[in-house]
């Protein structure tokens, strides 16, 4: 089934589009997914294993993680700005370098059992998202900025990034239980180093050299501080778009950033059992990619995002009632479909409505805006868990997701 889904996606976009940069991003996505799948399973229980509380885990997750956090939110507008000055390629490589350093800090924490090392580790992990706006624009530009092709191109890269995670999520927990957490982090360092080499050797610049050269003449530091100062001020015509995504991020982060830690603390599941939940998530993420992409092409990006948010409400209500391993496995499947219905649709919608000459900057600004607004969410989730129990964070997330759904219907643009 996986092979058929992949073949259908390739056919729908055309083999020529899957060459060059998109092929490079897909291959690097395979390598990244190989270790992020393991991290998705073990990172939260690893943090708790060093003697930290769930509230402390929430603080660390709010500082930085693969989805953003405070560090990721602040660096993305900078990354978008730098990609307009120096081009996409150099920023993508910088993000990879930051990920290597972050994994090295996690490895050091696993070897020394010193919790304080987790602070720079999480901050650098979030900072590796410096490259995300440049990557999004690079994919969009490689797809010729054709709206339909962009949708499928983002879906293809998203799929390749999650194929290995469907398998490594299971083995990450088993490796951690049998050999130790340091094996997972050492693997992450090695795989991201290969990514850096591929980016350096194969990735091609999609910006216009003359324009890039002119932008280098500006005052770099002044431009960076100006972008950071403007983070909380969305573009005038995109207020509804920005606030909708910020409310969604806040609602999700209350529970989503600490859910594995919550389950491990409440039900004392092993890393291997958490791997079963995480692995199910990634398997469904991969298998649902083709039908979700076809559905998005049929109903449009806005309706796909609304469907994703509706399922998020169902998912959070499910977390409130769940108390067995099979129930959490089933909820992981729902969680996966919310991801495939949301991510490519949101990325393609953003690339379509952003001004052509400022796509990377707008992408970075959106990430910063929603990340800063959502920054306290995992901290609040950890406090709710400790004060009121397991069901409190999912209830808060469900209410927030319902509010985000109303905003999606009201504020997001429909297909043209």
The 8 nearest C-alpha neighbors of each residue, nearest first, counted from 0:
[[1, 3, 2, 4, 286, 5, 6, 285],
 [2, 0, 4, 3, 286, 5, 285, 6],
 [3, 1, 5, 0, 4, 6, 7, 286],
 [2, 4, 6, 0, 5, 1, 7, 8],
 [5, 3, 1, 7, 289, 2, 6, 0],
 [4, 6, 2, 8, 3, 7, 1, 9],
 [7, 5, 3, 9, 8, 4, 2, 10],
 [6, 8, 10, 4, 9, 5, 11, 3],
 [9, 7, 11, 5, 10, 6, 4, 12],
 [8, 10, 6, 7, 11, 12, 13, 14],
 [9, 11, 7, 13, 8, 12, 6, 14],
 [10, 12, 8, 9, 13, 7, 151, 6],
 [13, 11, 9, 10, 148, 151, 8, 16],
 [14, 12, 10, 15, 16, 11, 9, 17],
 [13, 15, 17, 16, 9, 10, 12, 18],
 [16, 14, 17, 18, 13, 12, 19, 9],
 [15, 17, 18, 14, 13, 142, 12, 21],
 [18, 16, 14, 22, 15, 21, 19, 13],
 [19, 17, 22, 16, 15, 21, 20, 14],
 [18, 20, 22, 21, 23, 17, 202, 203],
 [21, 19, 23, 22, 202, 24, 203, 18],
 [20, 22, 24, 23, 17, 19, 25, 18],
 [21, 23, 25, 18, 17, 20, 19, 24],
 [24, 22, 20, 26, 21, 25, 27, 19],
 [25, 23, 21, 27, 22, 26, 28, 20],
 [24, 26, 28, 156, 22, 23, 159, 27],
 [27, 25, 29, 23, 28, 24, 22, 30],
 [28, 26, 30, 24, 29, 25, 194, 31],
 [27, 29, 160, 25, 31, 26, 30, 159],
 [30, 28, 160, 26, 32, 27, 159, 31],
 [29, 31, 27, 33, 28, 32, 190, 26],
 [32, 30, 28, 33, 29, 34, 27, 35],
 [31, 33, 160, 35, 164, 29, 34, 30],
 [34, 32, 163, 30, 164, 31, 36, 35],
 [33, 35, 37, 187, 36, 32, 31, 38],
 [36, 34, 38, 32, 37, 39, 33, 31],
 [35, 37, 164, 168, 39, 34, 38, 167],
 [38, 36, 171, 168, 34, 35, 40, 39],
 [39, 37, 35, 42, 41, 40, 36, 34],
 [38, 40, 36, 37, 35, 41, 42, 277],
 [41, 39, 38, 37, 274, 277, 168, 273],
 [40, 42, 38, 44, 43, 45, 39, 172],
 [41, 43, 45, 38, 44, 39, 40, 46],
 [42, 44, 46, 260, 45, 41, 259, 47],
 [45, 43, 47, 46, 41, 260, 42, 48],
 [46, 44, 48, 42, 43, 47, 41, 49],
 [47, 45, 43, 44, 48, 49, 42, 51],
 [46, 48, 51, 44, 49, 45, 50, 52],
 [49, 47, 45, 50, 46, 44, 51, 43],
 [50, 48, 47, 46, 51, 114, 112, 45],
 [51, 49, 48, 47, 52, 46, 114, 45],
 [50, 52, 47, 49, 55, 46, 53, 56],
 [53, 51, 55, 54, 47, 56, 50, 381],
 [52, 54, 56, 55, 381, 57, 260, 51],
 [53, 55, 381, 57, 52, 56, 382, 378],
 [56, 54, 58, 52, 57, 53, 51, 59],
 [57, 55, 53, 59, 54, 58, 60, 52],
 [56, 58, 378, 377, 54, 60, 55, 59],
 [57, 59, 55, 61, 378, 56, 60, 62],
 [58, 60, 62, 56, 61, 57, 55, 121],
 [61, 59, 57, 62, 63, 58, 64, 56],
 [60, 62, 68, 58, 59, 374, 63, 377],
 [63, 61, 69, 68, 59, 60, 122, 70],
 [62, 64, 125, 68, 122, 121, 70, 60],
 [65, 63, 125, 67, 66, 124, 68, 60],
 [66, 64, 67, 125, 124, 63, 128, 127],
 [65, 67, 64, 68, 125, 71, 63, 128],
 [68, 66, 71, 64, 125, 65, 72, 63],
 [67, 69, 63, 61, 62, 71, 70, 64],
 [68, 70, 62, 72, 71, 63, 374, 371],
 [71, 69, 63, 125, 73, 126, 72, 68],
 [72, 70, 67, 125, 126, 68, 74, 128],
 [71, 73, 367, 370, 69, 70, 366, 74],
 [72, 74, 70, 367, 71, 75, 69, 76],
 [73, 75, 77, 129, 71, 72, 76, 78],
 [74, 76, 363, 129, 78, 77, 72, 73],
 [77, 75, 363, 364, 79, 78, 74, 360],
 [78, 76, 74, 80, 75, 79, 223, 81],
 [79, 77, 129, 75, 81, 76, 80, 130],
 [78, 80, 360, 359, 76, 82, 363, 132],
 [79, 81, 77, 83, 360, 78, 82, 76],
 [82, 80, 84, 78, 83, 79, 85, 77],
 [81, 83, 86, 87, 79, 85, 84, 80],
 [82, 84, 80, 81, 86, 85, 79, 211],
 [85, 83, 214, 81, 211, 82, 215, 86],
 [84, 86, 82, 81, 211, 83, 215, 89],
 [85, 87, 82, 83, 88, 206, 84, 89],
 [88, 86, 82, 133, 90, 89, 204, 91],
 [89, 87, 91, 90, 204, 86, 92, 202],
 [88, 90, 92, 91, 87, 93, 86, 85],
 [91, 89, 93, 130, 92, 88, 87, 82],
 [92, 90, 130, 88, 94, 93, 89, 87],
 [91, 93, 95, 89, 90, 94, 195, 198],
 [94, 92, 90, 96, 95, 91, 89, 97],
 [95, 93, 127, 130, 97, 91, 129, 96],
 [94, 96, 98, 92, 93, 97, 195, 99],
 [95, 97, 93, 99, 98, 94, 92, 100],
 [96, 98, 127, 100, 94, 99, 95, 101],
 [97, 99, 101, 95, 127, 96, 100, 124],
 [100, 98, 96, 102, 188, 97, 101, 191],
 [99, 101, 103, 97, 98, 102, 104, 96],
 [102, 100, 120, 98, 123, 124, 104, 103],
 [103, 101, 105, 99, 104, 100, 188, 184],
 [102, 104, 106, 100, 101, 105, 107, 99],
 [105, 103, 107, 120, 101, 106, 102, 108],
 [106, 104, 102, 108, 107, 103, 120, 109],
 [107, 105, 103, 109, 184, 104, 181, 108],
 [106, 108, 104, 110, 105, 109, 111, 103],
 [109, 107, 105, 112, 111, 106, 110, 113],
 [108, 110, 106, 181, 112, 107, 111, 180],
 [109, 111, 107, 108, 112, 106, 181, 113],
 [110, 112, 108, 113, 109, 107, 106, 114],
 [113, 111, 108, 109, 110, 114, 49, 107],
 [112, 114, 111, 108, 115, 116, 49, 109],
 [115, 113, 116, 117, 49, 112, 108, 51],
 [116, 114, 117, 113, 118, 108, 119, 112],
 [117, 115, 114, 118, 108, 113, 119, 120],
 [116, 118, 120, 115, 114, 119, 121, 105],
 [117, 119, 120, 116, 121, 115, 122, 59],
 [120, 118, 122, 121, 117, 123, 116, 104],
 [121, 119, 117, 101, 104, 123, 118, 122],
 [122, 120, 63, 124, 123, 118, 119, 64],
 [123, 121, 63, 119, 125, 124, 120, 70],
 [124, 122, 126, 101, 125, 120, 121, 119],
 [125, 123, 121, 101, 127, 126, 64, 122],
 [124, 126, 63, 71, 64, 70, 67, 122],
 [125, 127, 123, 71, 128, 70, 124, 129],
 [126, 128, 94, 97, 98, 129, 124, 125],
 [129, 127, 130, 126, 131, 71, 125, 94],
 [130, 128, 75, 78, 74, 127, 94, 126],
 [129, 131, 91, 94, 128, 90, 133, 132],
 [130, 132, 134, 128, 133, 129, 135, 75],
 [133, 131, 359, 135, 362, 79, 363, 134],
 [134, 132, 87, 136, 130, 131, 135, 359],
 [135, 133, 137, 131, 132, 136, 130, 138],
 [136, 134, 132, 138, 137, 133, 131, 139],
 [135, 137, 139, 133, 138, 134, 359, 140],
 [136, 138, 134, 140, 135, 139, 133, 141],
 [139, 137, 141, 135, 136, 140, 21, 142],
 [140, 138, 136, 142, 144, 141, 137, 149],
 [139, 141, 143, 137, 142, 144, 138, 136],
 [140, 142, 138, 143, 139, 137, 20, 205],
 [143, 141, 139, 140, 144, 149, 148, 138],
 [142, 144, 140, 145, 141, 139, 148, 149],
 [145, 143, 139, 140, 142, 146, 149, 141],
 [144, 146, 148, 143, 147, 149, 142, 139],
 [147, 145, 149, 148, 144, 150, 351, 347],
 [146, 148, 150, 149, 145, 151, 296, 347],
 [149, 147, 151, 145, 150, 146, 152, 142],
 [150, 148, 152, 146, 147, 151, 139, 142],
 [151, 149, 147, 347, 148, 153, 152, 343],
 [150, 152, 154, 148, 153, 149, 155, 12],
 [153, 151, 149, 155, 154, 150, 148, 156],
 [152, 154, 156, 343, 151, 150, 155, 157],
 [153, 155, 151, 157, 152, 343, 156, 158],
 [156, 154, 158, 152, 157, 153, 151, 159],
 [155, 157, 25, 159, 153, 158, 154, 160],
 [156, 158, 154, 160, 155, 159, 153, 161],
 [159, 157, 155, 161, 160, 156, 285, 154],
 [160, 158, 156, 162, 29, 161, 25, 157],
 [161, 159, 28, 32, 29, 157, 158, 162],
 [160, 162, 164, 158, 159, 32, 163, 285],
 [161, 163, 159, 165, 164, 285, 160, 158],
 [164, 162, 33, 165, 166, 32, 161, 167],
 [163, 165, 36, 167, 161, 32, 166, 33],
 [164, 166, 281, 282, 278, 163, 162, 167],
 [167, 165, 164, 163, 168, 169, 278, 170],
 [166, 168, 164, 170, 169, 37, 36, 171],
 [169, 167, 36, 278, 37, 171, 274, 164],
 [170, 168, 274, 278, 167, 171, 275, 166],
 [169, 171, 167, 173, 172, 168, 174, 166],
 [172, 170, 37, 174, 168, 173, 169, 167],
 [171, 173, 271, 270, 274, 175, 170, 174],
 [172, 174, 271, 170, 176, 175, 171, 177],
 [175, 173, 171, 177, 178, 172, 176, 170],
 [174, 176, 179, 180, 172, 173, 178, 177],
 [177, 175, 173, 174, 179, 178, 172, 270],
 [176, 178, 174, 175, 173, 179, 172, 180],
 [179, 177, 174, 175, 176, 182, 180, 181],
 [180, 178, 175, 181, 176, 182, 177, 174],
 [179, 181, 175, 182, 183, 109, 184, 178],
 [180, 182, 184, 109, 106, 183, 179, 185],
 [183, 181, 185, 180, 184, 179, 186, 178],
 [184, 182, 186, 181, 180, 185, 187, 171],
 [183, 185, 187, 106, 181, 186, 182, 102],
 [186, 184, 182, 188, 187, 183, 181, 106],
 [185, 187, 189, 183, 184, 188, 190, 182],
 [188, 186, 184, 34, 190, 185, 189, 191],
 [187, 189, 185, 99, 191, 186, 102, 190],
 [188, 190, 192, 186, 187, 191, 185, 193],
 [191, 189, 193, 187, 192, 188, 30, 186],
 [190, 192, 194, 193, 188, 189, 99, 187],
 [191, 193, 195, 189, 194, 190, 188, 196],
 [192, 194, 196, 190, 191, 195, 197, 189],
 [195, 193, 191, 197, 192, 196, 27, 198],
 [196, 194, 192, 198, 193, 197, 95, 92],
 [195, 197, 193, 199, 194, 198, 200, 192],
 [198, 196, 194, 200, 199, 195, 201, 193],
 [199, 197, 202, 195, 196, 201, 200, 194],
 [200, 198, 196, 197, 201, 195, 202, 92],
 [199, 201, 197, 198, 196, 202, 195, 203],
 [202, 200, 198, 197, 199, 203, 23, 20],
 [201, 203, 198, 20, 200, 199, 23, 88],
 [204, 202, 20, 201, 205, 88, 19, 198],
 [203, 205, 88, 206, 87, 86, 202, 137],
 [206, 204, 137, 203, 140, 207, 141, 87],
 [207, 205, 204, 86, 208, 87, 211, 210],
 [206, 208, 210, 209, 211, 205, 204, 86],
 [209, 207, 211, 210, 212, 206, 86, 213],
 [210, 208, 212, 211, 207, 213, 214, 206],
 [209, 211, 213, 212, 207, 208, 214, 206],
 [210, 212, 208, 214, 84, 209, 213, 85],
 [213, 211, 209, 215, 210, 214, 208, 216],
 [212, 214, 210, 215, 211, 216, 209, 217],
 [215, 213, 84, 211, 216, 212, 217, 210],
 [216, 214, 212, 84, 213, 217, 211, 85],
 [215, 217, 214, 213, 218, 212, 219, 84],
 [218, 216, 215, 214, 219, 222, 213, 221],
 [217, 219, 221, 220, 222, 216, 215, 223],
 [218, 220, 222, 221, 217, 223, 215, 216],
 [221, 219, 223, 222, 218, 224, 225, 217],
 [220, 222, 224, 218, 219, 223, 225, 217],
 [221, 223, 225, 219, 220, 224, 218, 226],
 [222, 224, 220, 226, 225, 221, 77, 219],
 [225, 223, 227, 221, 226, 222, 228, 220],
 [224, 226, 222, 228, 223, 227, 221, 229],
 [227, 225, 229, 223, 224, 228, 222, 230],
 [228, 226, 224, 230, 229, 225, 223, 76],
 [229, 227, 225, 226, 230, 224, 231, 232],
 [228, 230, 226, 232, 227, 231, 225, 233],
 [231, 229, 227, 232, 228, 368, 364, 367],
 [230, 232, 368, 229, 233, 228, 367, 371],
 [231, 233, 229, 230, 234, 368, 235, 238],
 [234, 232, 238, 235, 231, 237, 241, 230],
 [235, 233, 237, 236, 238, 232, 361, 241],
 [234, 236, 237, 238, 233, 232, 239, 241],
 [235, 237, 234, 238, 239, 233, 240, 241],
 [238, 236, 240, 234, 239, 235, 241, 233],
 [239, 237, 241, 240, 233, 236, 235, 242],
 [238, 240, 410, 242, 241, 237, 243, 411],
 [239, 241, 237, 243, 238, 242, 411, 410],
 [240, 242, 238, 244, 243, 239, 237, 365],
 [241, 243, 245, 239, 244, 240, 238, 246],
 [244, 242, 246, 240, 245, 241, 406, 403],
 [243, 245, 247, 241, 242, 246, 248, 369],
 [244, 246, 369, 242, 248, 247, 243, 249],
 [247, 245, 249, 243, 248, 244, 403, 242],
 [246, 248, 244, 250, 403, 245, 249, 400],
 [249, 247, 245, 251, 246, 250, 373, 252],
 [250, 248, 373, 246, 252, 247, 251, 376],
 [251, 249, 396, 399, 247, 248, 400, 252],
 [250, 252, 248, 255, 249, 253, 396, 254],
 [251, 253, 255, 256, 249, 254, 376, 377],
 [254, 252, 376, 380, 377, 251, 250, 396],
 [255, 253, 252, 392, 258, 257, 256, 393],
 [254, 256, 252, 258, 251, 257, 253, 377],
 [255, 257, 252, 254, 258, 377, 60, 253],
 [258, 256, 260, 255, 254, 259, 261, 57],
 [257, 259, 261, 255, 260, 254, 256, 262],
 [260, 258, 262, 261, 257, 263, 43, 273],
 [259, 261, 263, 257, 43, 258, 262, 44],
 [260, 262, 258, 264, 259, 263, 265, 257],
 [261, 263, 259, 265, 264, 260, 266, 258],
 [262, 264, 267, 268, 260, 261, 266, 265],
 [263, 265, 261, 262, 267, 266, 260, 268],
 [264, 266, 262, 263, 261, 267, 389, 268],
 [265, 267, 263, 268, 262, 264, 322, 261],
 [268, 266, 263, 264, 265, 269, 262, 261],
 [267, 269, 263, 266, 272, 273, 270, 262],
 [268, 270, 272, 271, 273, 267, 263, 176],
 [269, 271, 172, 273, 272, 274, 176, 41],
 [270, 272, 172, 274, 173, 269, 273, 275],
 [273, 271, 275, 274, 269, 270, 268, 276],
 [274, 272, 270, 276, 275, 271, 40, 277],
 [273, 275, 169, 271, 277, 172, 272, 168],
 [274, 276, 272, 278, 273, 277, 169, 279],
 [277, 275, 328, 273, 279, 274, 278, 331],
 [276, 278, 274, 280, 279, 275, 168, 40],
 [279, 277, 168, 275, 169, 165, 281, 280],
 [278, 280, 282, 276, 277, 281, 275, 283],
 [281, 279, 331, 277, 335, 332, 278, 283],
 [280, 282, 165, 284, 278, 283, 279, 164],
 [283, 281, 165, 279, 285, 284, 280, 278],
 [282, 284, 286, 285, 281, 280, 287, 332],
 [285, 283, 281, 335, 282, 287, 286, 280],
 [284, 286, 282, 288, 283, 287, 162, 158],
 [285, 287, 283, 288, 284, 1, 282, 289],
 [288, 286, 284, 285, 290, 283, 289, 291],
 [289, 287, 291, 285, 286, 290, 339, 292],
 [288, 290, 292, 291, 4, 287, 293, 8],
 [291, 289, 293, 292, 287, 288, 294, 286],
 [292, 290, 294, 288, 289, 293, 340, 287],
 [293, 291, 295, 289, 294, 290, 288, 296],
 [294, 292, 290, 296, 295, 291, 289, 297],
 [293, 295, 291, 297, 292, 296, 298, 290],
 [296, 294, 292, 299, 297, 298, 293, 303],
 [297, 295, 293, 294, 299, 298, 292, 147],
 [296, 298, 294, 295, 299, 293, 292, 300],
 [297, 299, 295, 296, 294, 302, 303, 300],
 [300, 298, 295, 296, 302, 301, 297, 414],
 [299, 301, 344, 303, 302, 295, 304, 348],
 [302, 300, 304, 303, 299, 413, 305, 411],
 [303, 301, 305, 304, 300, 299, 298, 306],
 [302, 304, 300, 306, 301, 305, 340, 295],
 [303, 305, 341, 307, 301, 302, 306, 300],
 [306, 304, 302, 308, 307, 303, 404, 309],
 [307, 305, 309, 303, 304, 308, 302, 310],
 [306, 308, 337, 304, 310, 305, 340, 309],
 [307, 309, 311, 305, 310, 306, 404, 304],
 [310, 308, 306, 311, 312, 307, 305, 313],
 [309, 311, 313, 307, 312, 308, 314, 337],
 [312, 310, 308, 314, 309, 313, 315, 307],
 [311, 313, 397, 315, 309, 310, 314, 400],
 [314, 312, 310, 316, 311, 315, 317, 309],
 [313, 315, 311, 317, 312, 316, 310, 330],
 [316, 314, 393, 318, 317, 397, 312, 313],
 [315, 317, 319, 313, 318, 314, 312, 397],
 [318, 316, 314, 315, 319, 320, 321, 313],
 [317, 319, 315, 321, 316, 320, 393, 314],
 [318, 320, 390, 316, 317, 393, 321, 315],
 [319, 321, 317, 318, 322, 316, 390, 326],
 [322, 320, 318, 326, 319, 317, 323, 327],
 [321, 323, 320, 326, 324, 327, 266, 318],
 [324, 322, 326, 325, 321, 327, 266, 328],
 [323, 325, 327, 326, 328, 322, 276, 272],
 [326, 324, 328, 327, 323, 329, 276, 330],
 [325, 327, 329, 323, 328, 324, 321, 330],
 [326, 328, 330, 324, 329, 325, 331, 321],
 [327, 329, 276, 325, 331, 326, 330, 324],
 [330, 328, 326, 332, 331, 327, 325, 333],
 [331, 329, 327, 333, 332, 328, 314, 334],
 [330, 332, 280, 334, 328, 329, 333, 327],
 [333, 331, 335, 280, 329, 330, 334, 283],
 [334, 332, 330, 336, 335, 331, 314, 337],
 [333, 335, 331, 337, 332, 336, 330, 314],
 [336, 334, 284, 332, 338, 280, 333, 337],
 [335, 337, 339, 338, 333, 334, 340, 284],
 [336, 338, 307, 334, 340, 335, 339, 341],
 [339, 337, 341, 335, 336, 340, 342, 334],
 [338, 340, 336, 341, 337, 342, 288, 291],
 [339, 341, 337, 307, 338, 303, 291, 336],
 [342, 340, 304, 338, 339, 344, 307, 345],
 [341, 343, 345, 344, 338, 339, 346, 340],
 [344, 342, 346, 153, 154, 345, 150, 347],
 [345, 343, 300, 347, 342, 341, 346, 348],
 [344, 346, 348, 342, 343, 347, 341, 349],
 [347, 345, 343, 349, 348, 344, 342, 350],
 [346, 348, 350, 344, 150, 349, 345, 149],
 [349, 347, 351, 345, 346, 350, 344, 352],
 [348, 350, 346, 351, 352, 347, 353, 345],
 [349, 351, 347, 353, 348, 352, 346, 358],
 [352, 350, 348, 349, 353, 347, 146, 144],
 [351, 353, 349, 350, 348, 354, 355, 412],
 [354, 352, 358, 350, 351, 349, 355, 361],
 [355, 353, 357, 356, 358, 352, 361, 351],
 [356, 354, 357, 358, 353, 350, 351, 352],
 [355, 357, 354, 358, 359, 353, 83, 360],
 [358, 356, 360, 354, 355, 359, 361, 353],
 [357, 359, 361, 353, 360, 355, 354, 356],
 [360, 358, 79, 132, 362, 361, 357, 133],
 [359, 361, 79, 363, 357, 80, 362, 358],
 [360, 362, 364, 358, 363, 359, 365, 357],
 [363, 361, 359, 365, 132, 360, 364, 358],
 [364, 362, 76, 75, 360, 366, 79, 361],
 [363, 365, 76, 361, 367, 366, 362, 230],
 [366, 364, 368, 362, 367, 363, 361, 369],
 [365, 367, 363, 364, 369, 368, 72, 370],
 [368, 366, 72, 370, 364, 365, 73, 369],
 [367, 369, 365, 371, 370, 366, 231, 230],
 [368, 370, 245, 372, 366, 371, 367, 373],
 [371, 369, 72, 367, 373, 372, 368, 374],
 [370, 372, 374, 373, 368, 369, 367, 69],
 [371, 373, 369, 370, 374, 245, 368, 249],
 [372, 374, 249, 370, 371, 376, 375, 248],
 [373, 375, 371, 61, 372, 376, 370, 69],
 [376, 374, 378, 373, 377, 379, 61, 372],
 [375, 377, 253, 379, 373, 378, 252, 374],
 [378, 376, 253, 57, 380, 379, 252, 375],
 [377, 379, 57, 381, 58, 375, 380, 376],
 [380, 378, 376, 382, 377, 381, 383, 375],
 [381, 379, 253, 377, 383, 392, 378, 382],
 [380, 382, 54, 384, 378, 379, 383, 53],
 [383, 381, 379, 385, 384, 380, 54, 386],
 [384, 382, 380, 386, 381, 385, 387, 391],
 [385, 383, 388, 381, 389, 382, 387, 386],
 [384, 386, 382, 383, 388, 387, 381, 54],
 [385, 387, 383, 384, 382, 388, 381, 391],
 [388, 386, 384, 383, 385, 391, 389, 390],
 [389, 387, 384, 390, 385, 391, 386, 383],
 [388, 390, 384, 391, 392, 261, 387, 265],
 [391, 389, 319, 388, 393, 392, 394, 318],
 [390, 392, 394, 393, 389, 383, 388, 387],
 [391, 393, 380, 395, 254, 394, 390, 383],
 [394, 392, 396, 315, 395, 391, 390, 319],
 [395, 393, 397, 391, 396, 392, 398, 390],
 [394, 396, 392, 398, 393, 397, 399, 391],
 [397, 395, 250, 393, 399, 394, 398, 251],
 [396, 398, 312, 400, 394, 315, 399, 395],
 [399, 397, 401, 395, 396, 400, 394, 402],
 [398, 400, 250, 396, 402, 397, 401, 403],
 [401, 399, 403, 397, 402, 398, 250, 312],
 [400, 402, 404, 398, 403, 399, 397, 312],
 [401, 403, 399, 405, 400, 404, 406, 398],
 [402, 404, 400, 406, 247, 401, 405, 246],
 [405, 403, 407, 401, 406, 402, 308, 305],
 [406, 404, 402, 408, 403, 407, 409, 401],
 [405, 407, 409, 403, 404, 408, 410, 243],
 [408, 406, 404, 411, 409, 405, 410, 403],
 [407, 409, 405, 406, 410, 411, 404, 305],
 [408, 410, 406, 407, 405, 411, 239, 412],
 [411, 409, 239, 407, 406, 408, 240, 412],
 [410, 412, 407, 240, 409, 408, 301, 413],
 [413, 411, 410, 414, 301, 240, 415, 348],
 [412, 414, 301, 415, 411, 299, 300, 302],
 [415, 413, 299, 412, 300, 301, 348, 298],
 [414, 413, 412, 299, 351, 146, 300, 352]]
